[in-house]
Amino acid sequence: MADRDFDYDSTLEACARGDERAFQTLYRQEAGQLLGLAISMLGRRDIAEDCLHDAFVLIWRNAGRFQRRLGSGRAWVHSILRYRVLNALRSGKRLVEMDDGFIETLLDERPQAEQLALDEGERRLLRSCLQRLEPPRRHPILLAFYRGLSHEQIASRLSKPLGTIKGRIRAGLRALQECLQA
């Protein structure tokens, strides 16, 4: 579990100034959890390690792009890893396939990605809002986020027209946004 007192924002700003010690501290703070997240999404440790390495290279090179007014440093770090993992998934590097039942069980468990990026109150609120969505809207959103599937892939998997899937995702995200802001 991450140290709640760790100052991600200042650490990233120090990395942007070329502070290698700050980068090492960030690596020690997050590498284990990021690796666990990547393994859970990819199903393969070797590819997860590659994604983790690439993510930290990007974090170091792009730390100057982090802006604390746009969100937390920790979320920024996790988003970089998530995009690396999604790229690996899209390129077909994932060998362990999970059935779609796994996606729905994420609402009942503590999903690693969600657990790592949000504090307990935010996690409960997000889970509650997701549970309020009807399954035809919730399922495509979860497939997109946790599986990294494109709209076209979701439409194919769910045997629904592409326009229907896009509409469900749009409506579901709008409903989530309203719920989270309430």
N, C-alpha and C positions, 0 to 999 in steps of 0.2 A: 504494500500500500504506500502511496506517495506521502511524503512529509507535507502536512498542511501548511507548515510555516516556510516552506521553500519558496523563494521569490523568483518565480520563472521569468517574470517580466524584466526585472533588473539583470538577471543572468543572461537573458537573450540580448539585452542591450549591451552588456559587457562583451558578449561574443561578437556583436556587430563592430565593436572597437578593436577586435583582434585578440581579446583576452583568452588565451588558451586554457588557463586554469578554470575560468568560468565554464568553458566548453567541457572540460573534463568533469567538472562538478555536475553539469547538466547530464552528461552521459551516465555517470554513476547513479544519478537520481532516477533516470527514466529508462535506461536501456533494458533492464530486466522486464519491466512491465510492457514496454513496447514490443519486445521480442515475444512475450506471451500472447499479446494481442495479434501479432502477425501470424504466429503459429496457429492460433485458433481460427483465423480467417482463411489461411492458406492450406492448413493440414500438413504442411511439410516444413520441418525445421531448417533445412538447407536453404530453401528459397526465402523463408522468413528472415534468416540471418542476412541474406543478400539485400533484402528490402530494408532491414534495419540499418545496415551499413550505408546504403544509398540515402536513406532518410537523414542520417546524421551528417553526411557530406553536404546535403542540401541545406540542412539547418545551419551549418557553419557558414556556407557560402551566402546564404540568404538572410542571415540574422538581421541585417540592416533593413530588411523589408518588414519586419515585425513592427506593428503599431499597437501599443497597449490600448488605445482608445477604440480599436476595432474588436477587441476580445482578449481573452486571457492568453498568456504565453504558453501555458500547458495545452490548451486547446489547439493553439497554432502548431505546436510540436506534434501533437497527435494527428492533426490533419495532414501534415506532411507524410507521416508514416502511412496513414490510411490511403492517400493517393498513390503511394508507391505500391502498396498491397493491391489496390484496385487495378493498377496497371498490370501487375503480375497475373491477377485473375483474368483480366481481359485477354492477355496474351496466351492463355491456356496453360499456365504453369501449375495450376492446382490439380493435384491428382486425387485427393480424397474428396469424394462427393457426398454431400449430406442431403437427405430428403427434405422437402419443404416443411415437414413437421417440425424440424429444428427451428425454423424461423418463428413459428408461433410459440414455441416453448421459451423463446427469449423474453417474452412478456412476463413469464412466471419465475424466471431465474434472474440472476444478476449478470447481464451481458457484460463481457469484459470491456468492449469499446465504450459502452455507456458508463460503466463503473469507473473507468480511467479518466473520462473526460468531464464528468459532472460530480458535484458534491451530492450528498445523500438527499437533500431536499429537492434539488433539481431532478435527480434520478427518479424519485417517487412521483414527482409531478409529470415528467415525461412518460413514465410507465402508465400512469393513470390516464393521461390524455390519449396515449396509443390504445389503451383498452377500450376507451369510449368510441373510437372509430369503428365503424362496421367493417367486418372482414374484407369485403371487396375493395375497400380503400386502404385498409391497414396492410394487407398482404403485399401489394405491389411496392409500397413504401419500404417495408422491411426487406423485400428482395433487392431493391435498389441499394439500400444502405448496407446491409450485412453481407450480401452476395456480390454487390457491385455490378449487378446486371443492368443493361441498357433498357430503355423502354421497349425496344424491339424484342429483346430476349425475354422480357417479362411477358409481353403479349403472346409470344410463342409458347412459353412455359405454361401460361394460364389459359391458352386457347381462346383468347379474346382479341378483338380488333385493336390495332395500335391506338386509334383515336379514343377508344374506351379506356384503355390503360392510362393514356396521357391525361384524360379527363379525371379519372379516379385519383391519380397521383396529385394532380393540381388541387382538386377538391379536398383531398385528405390532408395535404400540406397546409392549405388554408385553414381547415378545421383545427389542425394541430397548433398553428400559430395563434388562432383565437383562444384556444384552450390554455396555452402557455402564457398568454398575456392577461388572462382573466384573473 
